Amino acid sequence: MKKLFFFSLLVFCGCQKQTYDLVIRGGTVYDGSGKPGILADVGINADTIAFVGELKNAVGKKEINAQGLVVSPGFVNMMSHAEETLILDSRSQSDMKQGITLEVLGEASMGPLSPRMKKDQEDFMKRVPDRAYPIDWTSLGEYLESIQRKGISPNVASFVGANTIRIHELGYENRAPKPEELERMKALVKQAMEEGAMGVTTALIYAPDNYSSTEELIELSKVAAAYGGMYISHIRSEGDNILAAVDETIRIAREAKLPAEIYHLKMAGQDNWNKLDSVKAKIDRANQSGLHISADMYTYTAGATGLDATMPPWVQEGGIGEWIKRLKNPTIRKKVLQEMRTPTNQWENMLRMVGTPDNVLFLGFATDSLKKYIGKRLSEVASAQHKSPQDAIIDLVIHDGTRVETAYFMMKEENIKKQIQLPYVSFGSDAGAPSAEGLFLKYKDHPRAYGNFVRLLGKYVREEKVIPLEEAIRKLTSLPITNLKIKKRGFLQPGYYADVVIFDPEKIADHATFENPHQYATGVVHVLVNGEQVIKEGEHTGAKPGRIVRGPGWKK
Protein backbone atom coordinates (compact mmCIF):
# COMPACT_ATOMS: atom_id res chain seq x y z
CA MET A 1 0.00 0.00 0.00
CA LYS A 2 2.86 2.41 0.78
CA LYS A 3 4.40 1.88 -2.68
CA LEU A 4 1.04 2.48 -4.38
CA PHE A 5 0.49 5.64 -2.32
CA PHE A 6 3.97 6.97 -3.23
CA PHE A 7 3.37 6.36 -6.97
CA SER A 8 0.01 8.12 -6.80
CA LEU A 9 1.65 11.07 -5.07
CA LEU A 10 4.26 11.33 -7.87
CA VAL A 11 1.53 11.44 -10.50
CA PHE A 12 -0.51 13.96 -8.47
CA CYS A 13 2.42 16.34 -7.96
CA GLY A 14 3.48 16.14 -11.62
CA CYS A 15 6.84 14.55 -10.77
CA GLN A 16 6.51 11.81 -13.39
CA LYS A 17 8.26 12.89 -16.58
CA GLN A 18 6.36 12.99 -19.85
CA THR A 19 7.87 10.69 -22.45
CA TYR A 20 7.98 11.33 -26.20
CA ASP A 21 9.25 9.17 -29.02
CA LEU A 22 11.62 12.00 -29.98
CA VAL A 23 12.57 15.29 -28.37
CA ILE A 24 14.40 18.01 -30.30
CA ARG A 25 16.06 20.20 -27.67
CA GLY A 26 17.18 23.78 -27.54
CA GLY A 27 16.84 24.86 -31.16
CA THR A 28 15.50 28.11 -32.56
CA VAL A 29 12.07 27.10 -33.78
CA TYR A 30 10.52 28.81 -36.82
CA ASP A 31 6.94 27.59 -37.15
CA GLY A 32 6.58 28.41 -40.86
CA SER A 33 4.17 31.31 -40.38
CA GLY A 34 6.74 34.02 -41.06
CA LYS A 35 7.14 34.91 -37.40
CA PRO A 36 10.65 35.20 -35.90
CA GLY A 37 12.10 32.10 -34.32
CA ILE A 38 11.88 31.26 -30.61
CA LEU A 39 14.05 29.05 -28.41
CA ALA A 40 11.97 25.94 -27.81
CA ASP A 41 11.90 22.17 -27.65
CA VAL A 42 9.82 19.96 -29.93
CA GLY A 43 8.19 16.72 -28.81
CA ILE A 44 7.22 14.14 -31.43
CA ASN A 45 5.12 11.00 -31.07
CA ALA A 46 4.97 8.57 -33.98
CA ASP A 47 4.48 10.70 -37.12
CA THR A 48 3.06 13.76 -35.39
CA ILE A 49 4.32 16.87 -33.63
CA ALA A 50 2.95 16.60 -30.09
CA PHE A 51 4.36 19.67 -28.34
CA VAL A 52 6.35 22.83 -29.02
CA GLY A 53 7.69 24.72 -26.00
CA GLU A 54 9.76 23.97 -22.92
CA LEU A 55 10.29 20.28 -22.26
CA LYS A 56 12.87 20.31 -19.48
CA ASN A 57 10.74 17.91 -17.44
CA ALA A 58 10.17 15.54 -20.35
CA VAL A 59 12.32 12.83 -21.88
CA GLY A 60 12.54 11.38 -25.34
CA LYS A 61 13.17 7.78 -26.27
CA LYS A 62 15.48 9.49 -28.74
CA GLU A 63 16.77 13.03 -28.46
CA ILE A 64 18.41 15.51 -30.83
CA ASN A 65 20.48 18.39 -29.53
CA ALA A 66 19.57 21.39 -31.70
CA GLN A 67 21.40 24.10 -29.75
CA GLY A 68 22.68 26.73 -32.18
CA LEU A 69 20.54 25.27 -34.98
CA VAL A 70 17.30 26.25 -36.66
CA VAL A 71 14.30 23.91 -36.39
CA SER A 72 11.80 24.38 -39.20
CA PRO A 73 8.94 22.62 -40.98
CA GLY A 74 10.13 20.49 -43.88
CA PHE A 75 10.79 22.33 -47.12
CA VAL A 76 8.66 21.97 -50.25
CA ASN A 77 10.02 21.59 -53.78
CA MET A 78 7.12 23.22 -55.59
CA MET A 79 8.43 22.36 -59.08
CA SER A 80 10.11 18.96 -58.99
CA HIS A 81 11.10 16.72 -61.88
CA ALA A 82 11.89 13.77 -59.63
CA GLU A 83 9.34 11.57 -61.44
CA GLU A 84 11.98 9.19 -62.80
CA THR A 85 14.82 9.75 -60.34
CA LEU A 86 12.48 8.55 -57.58
CA ILE A 87 12.15 5.28 -59.49
CA LEU A 88 15.88 4.97 -60.18
CA ASP A 89 16.97 6.02 -56.66
CA SER A 90 14.17 6.62 -54.18
CA ARG A 91 16.46 8.23 -51.58
CA SER A 92 16.11 11.63 -53.31
CA GLN A 93 19.50 12.57 -51.89
CA SER A 94 20.17 15.88 -53.65
CA ASP A 95 16.91 17.25 -52.27
CA MET A 96 16.85 15.48 -48.90
CA LYS A 97 20.24 17.03 -48.08
CA GLN A 98 18.65 20.41 -48.71
CA GLY A 99 15.76 19.76 -46.32
CA ILE A 100 13.11 18.87 -48.90
CA THR A 101 10.38 16.69 -47.38
CA LEU A 102 7.78 17.11 -50.15
CA GLU A 103 8.41 16.78 -53.89
CA VAL A 104 5.60 18.30 -55.99
CA LEU A 105 5.73 16.87 -59.52
CA GLY A 106 4.57 18.97 -62.45
CA GLU A 107 4.76 20.31 -66.04
CA ALA A 108 3.86 16.83 -67.27
CA SER A 109 2.75 13.75 -65.32
CA MET A 110 3.50 10.04 -65.19
CA GLY A 111 -0.07 9.15 -66.08
CA PRO A 112 -2.54 8.52 -67.50
CA LEU A 113 -0.68 6.48 -70.12
CA SER A 114 -2.10 5.00 -73.31
CA PRO A 115 -0.58 1.83 -74.79
CA ARG A 116 1.23 3.98 -77.39
CA MET A 117 2.65 6.24 -74.68
CA LYS A 118 3.99 3.23 -72.81
CA LYS A 119 5.55 1.83 -75.98
CA ASP A 120 7.16 5.17 -76.86
CA GLN A 121 8.74 5.36 -73.41
CA GLU A 122 9.89 1.73 -73.53
CA ASP A 123 11.44 2.32 -76.96
CA PHE A 124 13.32 5.33 -75.61
CA MET A 125 14.59 3.35 -72.62
CA LYS A 126 16.00 0.69 -74.95
CA ARG A 127 18.32 3.40 -76.26
CA VAL A 128 19.27 4.50 -72.73
CA PRO A 129 19.25 1.22 -70.80
CA ASP A 130 20.98 2.56 -67.68
CA ARG A 131 17.93 4.77 -67.09
CA ALA A 132 15.35 2.06 -67.85
CA TYR A 133 12.65 0.91 -65.44
CA PRO A 134 9.48 -1.20 -65.64
CA ILE A 135 6.28 0.75 -66.27
CA ASP A 136 3.92 -1.04 -63.90
CA TRP A 137 1.17 1.57 -63.90
CA THR A 138 -1.32 3.21 -66.25
CA SER A 139 -3.04 6.00 -64.32
CA LEU A 140 -1.41 8.78 -62.33
CA GLY A 141 -2.80 7.30 -59.12
CA GLU A 142 -1.25 3.94 -59.93
CA TYR A 143 2.15 5.58 -60.50
CA LEU A 144 1.97 7.27 -57.11
CA GLU A 145 0.94 4.03 -55.42
CA SER A 146 3.76 2.20 -57.20
CA ILE A 147 6.55 4.45 -55.91
CA GLN A 148 5.10 4.50 -52.39
CA ARG A 149 4.83 0.72 -52.35
CA LYS A 150 8.52 0.40 -53.32
CA GLY A 151 9.56 2.98 -50.71
CA ILE A 152 10.48 6.66 -51.03
CA SER A 153 12.36 8.98 -48.69
CA PRO A 154 10.37 12.21 -49.30
CA ASN A 155 6.65 12.74 -49.46
CA VAL A 156 5.39 13.13 -53.04
CA ALA A 157 2.48 15.01 -54.61
CA SER A 158 1.68 15.45 -58.29
CA PHE A 159 -0.32 17.51 -60.75
CA VAL A 160 -1.84 15.90 -63.84
CA GLY A 161 -0.31 17.13 -67.10
CA ALA A 162 -2.60 18.71 -69.68
CA ASN A 163 0.00 17.62 -72.24
CA THR A 164 -0.15 14.04 -70.91
CA ILE A 165 -3.92 14.12 -71.29
CA ARG A 166 -3.59 15.60 -74.80
CA ILE A 167 -1.07 12.97 -75.95
CA HIS A 168 -3.32 10.26 -74.50
CA GLU A 169 -6.22 11.34 -76.73
CA LEU A 170 -4.66 13.16 -79.71
CA GLY A 171 -1.12 11.85 -79.89
CA TYR A 172 1.25 14.55 -81.11
CA GLU A 173 -1.14 16.11 -83.62
CA ASN A 174 -1.25 19.88 -83.94
CA ARG A 175 -5.00 20.42 -83.87
CA ALA A 176 -7.86 21.18 -81.56
CA PRO A 177 -9.64 18.23 -79.96
CA LYS A 178 -13.02 17.27 -81.34
CA PRO A 179 -15.93 17.69 -78.89
CA GLU A 180 -15.96 13.99 -78.02
CA GLU A 181 -12.17 13.99 -77.58
CA LEU A 182 -12.36 16.99 -75.26
CA GLU A 183 -14.98 15.20 -73.17
CA ARG A 184 -12.67 12.20 -72.82
CA MET A 185 -9.81 14.54 -71.86
CA LYS A 186 -11.99 16.12 -69.17
CA ALA A 187 -12.93 12.66 -67.90
CA LEU A 188 -9.23 11.81 -67.55
CA VAL A 189 -8.64 15.00 -65.55
CA LYS A 190 -11.61 14.06 -63.35
CA GLN A 191 -10.11 10.61 -62.75
CA ALA A 192 -6.71 12.08 -61.88
CA MET A 193 -8.23 14.60 -59.47
CA GLU A 194 -10.12 11.81 -57.71
CA GLU A 195 -6.83 9.87 -57.53
CA GLY A 196 -5.25 12.81 -55.69
CA ALA A 197 -3.79 15.17 -58.30
CA MET A 198 -3.21 18.71 -57.06
CA GLY A 199 -4.64 20.21 -60.24
CA VAL A 200 -3.76 20.68 -63.91
CA THR A 201 -0.24 21.53 -65.10
CA THR A 202 1.10 22.73 -68.44
CA ALA A 203 4.42 23.44 -70.19
CA LEU A 204 3.29 25.73 -72.97
CA ILE A 205 6.54 26.45 -74.81
CA TYR A 206 6.92 22.78 -75.77
CA ALA A 207 5.20 20.65 -78.38
CA PRO A 208 2.58 19.25 -78.12
CA ASP A 209 1.55 21.39 -75.13
CA ASN A 210 1.78 24.59 -77.16
CA TYR A 211 -0.78 23.19 -79.61
CA SER A 212 -3.39 23.68 -76.85
CA SER A 213 -5.63 26.74 -77.06
CA THR A 214 -6.47 28.86 -74.05
CA GLU A 215 -10.07 27.66 -74.35
CA GLU A 216 -8.99 24.01 -74.19
CA LEU A 217 -6.99 24.69 -71.03
CA ILE A 218 -9.91 26.53 -69.46
CA GLU A 219 -12.15 23.52 -70.02
CA LEU A 220 -9.65 21.14 -68.40
CA SER A 221 -9.05 23.56 -65.54
CA LYS A 222 -12.76 23.79 -64.82
CA VAL A 223 -12.69 20.09 -63.99
CA ALA A 224 -9.79 20.63 -61.58
CA ALA A 225 -11.62 23.61 -60.06
CA ALA A 226 -14.63 21.44 -59.24
CA TYR A 227 -12.34 19.38 -56.98
CA GLY A 228 -10.60 22.34 -55.33
CA GLY A 229 -7.48 22.02 -57.48
CA MET A 230 -5.27 24.66 -59.06
CA TYR A 231 -3.79 25.46 -62.46
CA ILE A 232 0.02 25.67 -62.61
CA SER A 233 2.01 26.48 -65.71
CA HIS A 234 5.30 26.90 -67.48
CA ILE A 235 3.67 29.80 -69.29
CA ARG A 236 3.57 30.20 -73.08
CA SER A 237 6.41 32.72 -73.07
CA GLU A 238 9.03 33.71 -70.52
CA GLY A 239 10.62 36.21 -72.89
CA ASP A 240 9.36 38.42 -75.69
CA ASN A 241 5.67 37.58 -75.13
CA ILE A 242 5.73 37.17 -71.36
CA LEU A 243 3.10 39.85 -70.72
CA ALA A 244 0.59 38.09 -72.98
CA ALA A 245 1.50 34.75 -71.39
CA VAL A 246 0.80 36.13 -67.90
CA ASP A 247 -2.51 37.49 -69.19
CA GLU A 248 -3.40 34.02 -70.47
CA THR A 249 -2.65 32.47 -67.07
CA ILE A 250 -4.81 35.06 -65.33
CA ARG A 251 -7.61 34.51 -67.83
CA ILE A 252 -7.56 30.75 -67.20
CA ALA A 253 -7.73 31.35 -63.45
CA ARG A 254 -10.62 33.81 -63.84
CA GLU A 255 -12.73 31.82 -66.28
CA ALA A 256 -12.10 28.41 -64.72
CA LYS A 257 -12.51 29.87 -61.22
CA LEU A 258 -9.41 28.38 -59.60
CA PRO A 259 -6.04 29.52 -58.21
CA ALA A 260 -3.12 29.65 -60.65
CA GLU A 261 0.65 29.60 -60.31
CA ILE A 262 3.45 30.51 -62.72
CA TYR A 263 6.29 27.99 -62.79
CA HIS A 264 9.89 29.19 -62.41
CA LEU A 265 9.10 32.86 -62.89
CA LYS A 266 11.75 34.54 -65.04
CA MET A 267 12.37 37.36 -67.46
CA ALA A 268 14.32 35.46 -70.13
CA GLY A 269 16.65 37.32 -72.48
CA GLN A 270 18.32 40.68 -71.99
CA ASP A 271 15.63 42.47 -74.02
CA ASN A 272 13.07 41.31 -71.45
CA TRP A 273 14.88 41.98 -68.18
CA ASN A 274 13.02 45.27 -67.78
CA LYS A 275 9.58 43.58 -67.80
CA LEU A 276 9.56 42.32 -64.21
CA ASP A 277 7.72 45.37 -62.86
CA SER A 278 5.04 45.00 -65.54
CA VAL A 279 4.60 41.30 -64.74
CA LYS A 280 4.39 42.09 -61.03
CA ALA A 281 1.76 44.77 -61.71
CA LYS A 282 -0.40 42.31 -63.66
CA ILE A 283 -0.23 39.73 -60.86
CA ASP A 284 -0.92 42.36 -58.20
CA ARG A 285 -4.00 43.63 -60.06
CA ALA A 286 -5.28 40.08 -60.49
CA ASN A 287 -4.88 39.32 -56.80
CA GLN A 288 -6.51 42.60 -55.83
CA SER A 289 -9.48 41.64 -58.00
CA GLY A 290 -10.04 38.51 -55.93
CA LEU A 291 -8.03 35.93 -57.88
CA HIS A 292 -5.22 33.91 -56.32
CA ILE A 293 -2.12 34.08 -58.53
CA SER A 294 1.24 32.89 -57.19
CA ALA A 295 4.60 31.89 -58.63
CA ASP A 296 7.69 29.85 -57.87
CA MET A 297 11.32 30.20 -58.98
CA TYR A 298 14.83 28.80 -58.84
CA THR A 299 17.80 30.82 -57.63
CA TYR A 300 20.01 30.77 -60.75
CA THR A 301 20.44 32.93 -63.85
CA ALA A 302 20.43 29.93 -66.20
CA GLY A 303 17.54 27.65 -67.07
CA ALA A 304 17.73 24.12 -68.44
CA THR A 305 15.61 22.42 -71.07
CA GLY A 306 16.28 20.87 -74.49
CA LEU A 307 17.20 21.88 -78.02
CA ASP A 308 13.51 21.59 -78.91
CA ALA A 309 13.24 25.09 -77.44
CA THR A 310 15.34 26.42 -80.35
CA MET A 311 13.14 25.07 -83.17
CA PRO A 312 9.61 25.95 -84.34
CA PRO A 313 6.85 23.79 -82.85
CA TRP A 314 5.44 22.71 -86.22
CA VAL A 315 8.53 20.66 -87.07
CA GLN A 316 8.10 18.70 -83.82
CA GLU A 317 4.54 17.54 -84.50
CA GLY A 318 4.17 13.78 -84.19
CA GLY A 319 6.86 13.26 -81.55
CA ILE A 320 10.62 12.74 -81.66
CA GLY A 321 10.57 10.25 -84.56
CA GLU A 322 8.56 12.47 -86.88
CA TRP A 323 10.57 15.53 -85.78
CA ILE A 324 13.88 13.88 -86.76
CA LYS A 325 12.43 12.53 -90.01
CA ARG A 326 11.49 16.09 -91.02
CA LEU A 327 14.91 17.46 -90.06
CA LYS A 328 16.51 14.96 -92.44
CA ASN A 329 14.49 16.35 -95.32
CA PRO A 330 16.70 19.02 -97.02
CA THR A 331 13.76 21.25 -97.97
CA ILE A 332 12.27 21.18 -94.46
CA ARG A 333 15.69 21.62 -92.88
CA LYS A 334 16.25 24.78 -94.93
CA LYS A 335 12.89 26.17 -93.73
CA VAL A 336 13.67 25.30 -90.11
CA LEU A 337 17.07 26.99 -90.32
CA GLN A 338 15.48 30.13 -91.72
CA GLU A 339 12.91 30.24 -88.91
CA MET A 340 15.58 29.61 -86.26
CA ARG A 341 17.39 32.73 -87.52
CA THR A 342 14.33 34.97 -87.95
CA PRO A 343 12.86 37.07 -85.10
CA THR A 344 9.26 36.03 -84.33
CA ASN A 345 6.60 36.29 -81.68
CA GLN A 346 4.93 33.06 -82.79
CA TRP A 347 7.11 30.76 -80.70
CA GLU A 348 9.78 30.94 -77.99
CA ASN A 349 13.23 30.69 -79.64
CA MET A 350 15.65 30.03 -76.81
CA LEU A 351 18.75 30.39 -79.01
CA ARG A 352 17.84 33.93 -80.04
CA MET A 353 16.78 34.74 -76.50
CA VAL A 354 20.20 33.98 -74.97
CA GLY A 355 21.90 36.22 -77.53
CA THR A 356 24.98 34.12 -78.28
CA PRO A 357 25.86 30.41 -78.58
CA ASP A 358 28.35 30.99 -75.75
CA ASN A 359 25.30 31.04 -73.46
CA VAL A 360 24.20 27.51 -74.41
CA LEU A 361 25.73 24.64 -72.39
CA PHE A 362 25.19 20.94 -73.11
CA LEU A 363 24.19 18.81 -70.11
CA GLY A 364 23.39 15.39 -71.51
CA PHE A 365 23.41 13.10 -74.56
CA ALA A 366 22.10 9.56 -74.96
CA THR A 367 24.62 8.59 -77.66
CA ASP A 368 28.08 7.60 -76.42
CA SER A 369 29.91 9.28 -79.30
CA LEU A 370 28.33 12.63 -78.41
CA LYS A 371 29.00 12.51 -74.67
CA LYS A 372 32.34 14.23 -75.25
CA TYR A 373 30.31 17.41 -75.73
CA ILE A 374 28.77 17.28 -72.24
CA GLY A 375 29.88 20.42 -70.41
CA LYS A 376 30.76 22.17 -73.69
CA ARG A 377 29.24 25.39 -75.03
CA LEU A 378 27.34 25.43 -78.32
CA SER A 379 29.91 27.86 -79.69
CA GLU A 380 32.70 25.33 -79.00
CA VAL A 381 30.81 22.41 -80.55
CA ALA A 382 29.75 24.35 -83.64
CA SER A 383 33.32 25.56 -84.16
CA ALA A 384 34.75 22.06 -83.75
CA GLN A 385 32.26 20.74 -86.31
CA HIS A 386 32.78 23.72 -88.67
CA LYS A 387 29.05 24.43 -88.69
CA SER A 388 26.75 27.29 -87.83
CA PRO A 389 25.16 27.04 -84.36
CA GLN A 390 21.79 26.31 -85.96
CA ASP A 391 23.17 23.52 -88.16
CA ALA A 392 25.01 22.03 -85.19
CA ILE A 393 21.77 22.01 -83.17
CA ILE A 394 19.85 20.18 -85.89
CA ASP A 395 22.58 17.58 -86.40
CA LEU A 396 22.92 16.93 -82.66
CA VAL A 397 19.19 16.23 -82.35
CA ILE A 398 19.29 13.92 -85.39
CA HIS A 399 22.35 11.98 -84.19
CA ASP A 400 21.33 11.73 -80.53
CA GLY A 401 17.70 10.87 -81.18
CA THR A 402 16.66 13.05 -78.23
CA ARG A 403 15.91 16.69 -77.58
CA VAL A 404 19.39 16.94 -75.92
CA GLU A 405 19.49 18.32 -72.38
CA THR A 406 20.78 21.90 -72.42
CA ALA A 407 21.32 24.89 -70.12
CA TYR A 408 20.59 28.44 -71.27
CA PHE A 409 22.10 31.46 -69.52
CA MET A 410 19.42 34.12 -69.90
CA MET A 411 18.38 35.82 -66.61
CA LYS A 412 19.55 38.85 -64.65
CA GLU A 413 20.88 38.53 -61.08
CA GLU A 414 19.10 41.71 -59.97
CA ASN A 415 15.76 40.22 -61.05
CA ILE A 416 16.48 37.04 -59.07
CA LYS A 417 16.74 39.16 -55.92
CA LYS A 418 13.59 41.15 -56.71
CA GLN A 419 11.59 37.97 -57.33
CA ILE A 420 12.76 36.43 -54.05
CA GLN A 421 11.19 39.41 -52.28
CA LEU A 422 7.74 38.95 -53.83
CA PRO A 423 5.39 37.70 -51.08
CA TYR A 424 3.65 35.11 -53.27
CA VAL A 425 6.81 33.43 -54.63
CA SER A 426 7.88 29.98 -53.38
CA PHE A 427 10.72 27.81 -54.72
CA GLY A 428 11.12 24.85 -57.06
CA SER A 429 14.21 23.22 -58.50
CA ASP A 430 12.75 22.35 -61.92
CA ALA A 431 15.06 19.33 -61.65
CA GLY A 432 15.22 15.73 -60.59
CA ALA A 433 16.47 14.53 -57.22
CA PRO A 434 19.58 12.49 -58.10
CA SER A 435 22.43 11.11 -56.03
CA ALA A 436 26.06 12.11 -56.57
CA GLU A 437 26.95 8.54 -57.47
CA GLY A 438 26.35 5.74 -59.93
CA LEU A 439 24.50 6.33 -63.17
CA PHE A 440 23.80 9.99 -62.35
CA LEU A 441 27.49 10.81 -62.71
CA LYS A 442 27.27 9.91 -66.40
CA TYR A 443 25.33 13.10 -67.01
CA LYS A 444 25.83 16.74 -66.25
CA ASP A 445 23.03 18.36 -64.32
CA HIS A 446 21.91 21.88 -63.60
CA PRO A 447 23.32 22.82 -60.16
CA ARG A 448 19.79 23.70 -59.06
CA ALA A 449 19.23 19.95 -58.56
CA TYR A 450 21.72 20.06 -55.66
CA GLY A 451 21.62 23.64 -54.44
CA ASN A 452 18.45 25.57 -55.21
CA PHE A 453 17.01 25.74 -51.69
CA VAL A 454 20.12 26.09 -49.57
CA ARG A 455 21.36 28.72 -52.04
CA LEU A 456 18.38 30.78 -50.93
CA LEU A 457 19.27 30.36 -47.26
CA GLY A 458 23.03 30.78 -47.63
CA LYS A 459 23.61 33.27 -50.43
CA TYR A 460 20.43 35.32 -50.43
CA VAL A 461 19.43 35.25 -46.74
CA ARG A 462 22.65 35.01 -44.72
CA GLU A 463 25.14 36.67 -47.06
CA GLU A 464 23.11 39.18 -49.06
CA LYS A 465 20.15 39.69 -46.67
CA VAL A 466 17.63 39.90 -49.49
CA ILE A 467 14.88 38.65 -47.14
CA PRO A 468 14.95 37.67 -43.44
CA LEU A 469 15.24 34.03 -42.45
CA GLU A 470 11.68 33.78 -41.12
CA GLU A 471 10.30 34.96 -44.48
CA ALA A 472 12.49 32.51 -46.40
CA ILE A 473 11.22 29.66 -44.23
CA ARG A 474 7.60 30.73 -44.83
CA LYS A 475 8.25 30.66 -48.58
CA LEU A 476 9.79 27.18 -48.31
CA THR A 477 7.03 25.74 -46.13
CA SER A 478 3.59 27.15 -45.36
CA LEU A 479 3.25 29.27 -48.52
CA PRO A 480 3.35 26.38 -51.03
CA ILE A 481 1.48 24.05 -48.67
CA THR A 482 -1.33 26.59 -48.26
CA ASN A 483 -1.49 27.20 -52.01
CA LEU A 484 -1.86 23.45 -52.54
CA LYS A 485 -4.55 23.20 -49.81
CA ILE A 486 -2.64 20.42 -48.05
CA LYS A 487 -3.71 19.79 -44.48
CA LYS A 488 -1.53 19.14 -41.43
CA ARG A 489 1.77 19.99 -43.13
CA GLY A 490 3.79 23.13 -43.67
CA PHE A 491 3.72 24.40 -40.08
CA LEU A 492 5.62 23.30 -37.00
CA GLN A 493 2.63 23.00 -34.70
CA PRO A 494 1.10 20.28 -32.50
CA GLY A 495 -1.13 17.97 -34.48
CA TYR A 496 0.81 18.44 -37.72
CA TYR A 497 2.88 15.73 -39.37
CA ALA A 498 6.47 15.69 -38.18
CA ASP A 499 8.21 16.82 -41.35
CA VAL A 500 11.11 18.71 -39.79
CA VAL A 501 14.39 20.25 -40.96
CA ILE A 502 17.22 21.13 -38.56
CA PHE A 503 20.01 23.23 -40.09
CA ASP A 504 22.92 25.45 -39.20
CA PRO A 505 22.09 28.97 -40.45
CA GLU A 506 25.76 29.99 -40.33
CA LYS A 507 27.02 27.05 -42.38
CA ILE A 508 24.25 26.16 -44.80
CA ALA A 509 25.61 26.44 -48.33
CA ASP A 510 25.38 25.16 -51.90
CA HIS A 511 28.44 23.78 -53.68
CA ALA A 512 27.14 22.56 -57.05
CA THR A 513 28.38 24.40 -60.14
CA PHE A 514 27.76 24.01 -63.88
CA GLU A 515 31.27 22.61 -64.21
CA ASN A 516 30.84 20.21 -61.28
CA PRO A 517 27.12 19.91 -60.49
CA HIS A 518 27.13 16.64 -58.54
CA GLN A 519 28.03 18.16 -55.16
CA TYR A 520 25.71 17.95 -52.19
CA ALA A 521 24.70 20.97 -50.17
CA THR A 522 25.96 21.23 -46.59
CA GLY A 523 24.56 22.68 -43.38
CA VAL A 524 21.35 20.62 -43.18
CA VAL A 525 22.07 18.48 -40.12
CA HIS A 526 18.88 16.47 -39.59
CA VAL A 527 15.70 15.84 -41.60
CA LEU A 528 12.58 14.03 -40.41
CA VAL A 529 9.83 12.79 -42.71
CA ASN A 530 6.64 11.72 -40.97
CA GLY A 531 8.60 11.52 -37.71
CA GLU A 532 11.34 9.24 -39.06
CA GLN A 533 14.92 10.44 -39.41
CA VAL A 534 16.09 10.44 -43.04
CA ILE A 535 19.10 12.74 -42.67
CA LYS A 536 21.26 12.33 -39.54
CA GLU A 537 24.35 14.47 -39.02
CA GLY A 538 24.18 15.41 -42.69
CA GLU A 539 24.07 11.85 -44.04
CA HIS A 540 21.20 9.79 -45.44
CA THR A 541 20.05 7.04 -43.07
CA GLY A 542 18.51 4.94 -45.84
CA ALA A 543 15.05 5.44 -44.37
CA LYS A 544 12.09 5.64 -46.76
CA PRO A 545 9.12 6.87 -44.76
CA GLY A 546 7.72 9.09 -47.54
CA ARG A 547 4.03 9.06 -48.36
CA ILE A 548 1.85 10.17 -51.23
CA VAL A 549 0.24 13.51 -50.40
CA ARG A 550 -3.02 13.77 -52.27
CA GLY A 551 -4.97 16.81 -53.39
CA PRO A 552 -8.32 18.08 -52.16
CA GLY A 553 -10.31 16.04 -54.70
CA TRP A 554 -8.99 12.67 -53.59
CA LYS A 555 -11.67 10.03 -53.16
CA LYS A 556 -10.47 7.43 -50.69
Secondary structure, DSSP 8 states (H G I E B T S, - for coil): -HHHHHHHHHHHTT-S-EEEEEEEEEEEE--SSS---EEEEEEEETTEEEEEE--TTEEEEEEEE-TTSEEEE-EEEEEE--TTHHHH-TT-HHHHTTTEEEEEE-SS-S----HHHHHHHHHHHHHSGGG------SSHHHHHHHHHHH-BSSEEEE-EEHHHHHHHHHTT--S---HHHHHHHHHHHHHHHHTT--EEEEETTSTTGGG--HHHHHHHHHHHHHTT-EEEEE-S-SSTTHHHHHHHHHHHHHHHTS-EEETT----SGGGGGGHHHHHHHHHHHHHTT--EEEEE-SSSEEEEEGGGGS-GGGGTT-HHHHHHHHTSHHHHHHHHHHHHS--SSS--HHHHHSSGGGEEEEE-SSGGGGGGTT-BHHHHHHHHTS-HHHHHHHHHHHHSS--EEEEE---HHHHHHHHH-TTEEE---B----SSGGGGGS---THHHHHHHHIIIIIIIIT-SS-HHHHHHHHTHHHHHHHT-SS-SS--TTSB--EEEE-TTT-B----SSS-----B-EEEEEETTEEEEETTEE----B--B---TT---
